Amino acid sequence: MERFFAGGDTTVRGYDLDRLLTEIVYVPIAPGVFAVQYQPVGGNLRIIQNIELQFPILRPCTGRCFSTVA
């Protein structure tokens, strides 16, 4: 079965690439000491909506407002 992933600059900002839905895995590295790894899980469906408004402030600077729904 194909899994769909989201996260990153081109899908959902604020998340690392393909890390929107992750599973936390604890890996033992010594007795009583664990390393934490984040494994991408993905999903059966991916729906993402991005909207961005860009406007001039002072040349050459611009402002941006954006919203992402996933």
N, C-alpha and C positions, 0 to 999 in steps of 0.2 A: 504494500500500500504506500502510495506517495504521501509524504508529510509536507506541510506548508509552514514556512518560518517567516517571522517578521522581526523587525528591530534594525536600527541603523539609520544613517542619514537619508536614505532613499525611501524608507518605509515609515518607521516610527522614531522620531528624534528622542534623544534622552536614553536610549537603550543601545547596548553594543549590538553588533551585527548578529542577527538571528537569535537574540537572547530575550525576546519578549515573554516567552513562556519557557521557563527552565525548571529542571529538577535538581535539587540539592543532593549531592552525593558526598558522604563522609568517607574519606580514605584513611585507614590507619597508617601512621608513619612511625609510631613508637607506642609502647604500652600506655594507654590513656591519652595519647596525643593523636589528633585527627586533622587532616588537611581537608578543606572544603573545596569541592569542585562543582561548577554549575554546568550541567549538560543540557543542551537544547532539546526540548521535547517535540515542538511543532504541533500541528493540529490537522484536522481533516478539511478545514476551510479557512481561508484568509480573506477578510474584508477590511480594507483600509481606506479612509477618506482623509485627504490632506487639503488644506486651504491656506493660502499665504497672501498677505497684503503687503506690498512694498511701497514705500513713500519717501520722497526726498526730505531731508532735514536741512542740511547745509552742504553745498557741494564740497567735496565728493562723497559725503556721508549720506547713507540712507537708513531708514528704519524699517523694521519688519515685524509684523504680527502674524502668528501662525497658530493653527489648531490642527490636531491629529486625533482622529477617532479610529480605534482598532478593536 
